[in-house]
Amino acid sequence: MSSRRGMGTRRSLVAIAAALAGSAGILIAVGAAPASGPATNGYSVVDLGTLGGTVSEGAGISDPGVISGFAATAAGAIDAALWRDGQIVDLGTLGGTSAVAIDVNPRGQAVGLSTNAAGVTRGFLWEDETLSDLGTLGGPIGRANRINARGEIVGFSSTLAGPIHATRWYDGSTTDLGTFGGSFSLAAGINDAGEIVGAATYPDGLEHGTLWRHDEMTDLGALPPLYPDSRAIRINNRGQAIGWAATAPGNVEQIVGATHAVLWDDGQVIDLGTLGGPTSRAYGLNEHSQIVGTARTASGADHAFLWQDGLMTDANDLLPEGSGWTLTIAFGIDEQGGVVGQGIHNGQRHGFLLTPTPGG
């Protein structure tokens, strides 16, 4: 099953993966990873580099500044990776051709997805320099999306009967989080209190943004005029959640150009708007209600955005002059406002770290 995360800017991990032969736990120094000159708009940007190949992505960031994602090797392989202390940690795969570390918690535990030797996508946990298959709800497919400070992991996996269901892994147990009576659900975010967000279907097949709290499911609602389809992606420790909602009838993952990034806060569904185009999606959220994601511009380009204090800003407008970057998608933001994602730098798709500068 595909990740169904992006609007075209997100390059499918499986689609870009070639033959891969990575090994877990290898530390590779980040050499002359190109960085911009002095920031002129209060931000600086750094190229995360690769493992010798041409592609990388920053998928998540945790305090104190550890970044998760993937990076290509010189042989064209795609390995799950962490960036920490000026080095890239090559996490390898579960024996297959590709992997990505989607999230990392403050304890340094990382989760994500990887193909195994049979070519099947599975969720993984990386800790103590070891990559482990998390297992499933009885079917072949799995994916881990988030891990909180306690080590609770959420994602989705296939059941013995076949459908994909939201899944929680913790303390050796694997839990099916259920649906609203439909056949599909997924868990995409979890906070340190164990509150989980994602999406679940009713019998009509449409996805509804969903909150799991104390084993109870709540429909988060959608945008007026109440096209019901929505998906929640992240929840912070204040209980705010983000994701996207449909702005036209139909399934949120099938309609084109008809979703807006949203914030669920204190019972309200807040439309975050776009960058002049028809669509946007929110992926990252911190405790200061700063939100990042991707949005279509009036010219039809996909650009990373930063939303704060009611205003959506094109992240490219924050770049230092002459940086050489076009930031296309942002996936994570830490408590200091550091943003990670993927953009185009000198003609190649690389992960970036966009950082506020003191006094900027």
C-alpha positions, 0 to 999 in steps of 0.5 A: 500500500502506498503512503498516500502522503503528498500531492506530487512533491512527496516522492514515493519511497518505493518509487525512487528506490533502486537496488539497495544494500544498506547496513544498520547503524553506520555513521557517515560524517556529513562532509561539505554539505552545502549551506547558504550564506548569511541569513537576510530574513532571519533564517538560515538553511542547510542542505542535509546531504546524502549517503553519496547519492542524489536524493534525501529528505528530512521527514521529522525532527525532535528535540534536541535537533535529531532529524529523521528521513531517508538518503540515497547511497552512491549505489542508488539505494535509499536507506532510512537515516538519522542526522545527529551531531553532524553525522548521518546515521545509516539505519539500512532496511529490513532486508529489502530495497528501501526504507525511510525513518518517518519520526524520531523521539527525544530518546533517539528511537526512530520509526518508519517503514521499510521493504523486507526481503520479500518486497513487502512494506513493514513498519520498523523500530530502530533502537540500540543500533538495531532495526526491528520489524514491528509486525502487523495485525495478521496481514502482510503490510505495515507502517509506523508513523509516529513514536512519542516520548514513552515509546508508544508507536502508531501507524497502520497495518493489514489485518488477517482479513485484508483491510488496513486498520490503525495500529498501536504498538507498545510494550510488546502488544499490537492493538487494532484501533478500529474504524467507524464501521468502514473497512479502513483506518490509519493512525498518523500522530500521537502525543505524550499523553497517548492521544492518537489522531488519524482517519477512519471510514464509515460504511460509505467509505469516506475518511473522517479525521479521527481522535482516539482518546482512552480507547474512544473514537471521536470524529474531528469534523471537517470544513463547511459546507461539511464535505465529510472527508478529512485526515488528521496527521499530527497532535501536540501535547496541548491537544491541537491537531492538524491535517487536511480536509476536503473542499469538494465532494469525494474521498480526500485521497482521490480528489485533485486540488480540493483539500485545505490544511486545517487545525483542529483546536478546542472544538473548531476546524480552522482553515489554514488557507493556501498560497494562492492555489487550490490546495494545501496540506499540513504535516508538522506542528509544535507546542507553539502552534506553529504549523508546516506543510505544503501548498500550491501557489497561484502559478501551480508550484508546490511550496513549503509553508509556515503558518503561525499567528493566523498567517500562512507564509511561503517558506521560500520567502524566509530563505537567505538571498541567493540560497539556490533552494526551492523548498517544496514540502515541510514535514516537521518543526521543532520547539525552536522553530527549526523546519525540516523537509525536502526541496530542490537545491542545485537541481537535486531533491535534498532534505533541508533544515531551515533554522531561525537565526538569533535576533532574526 
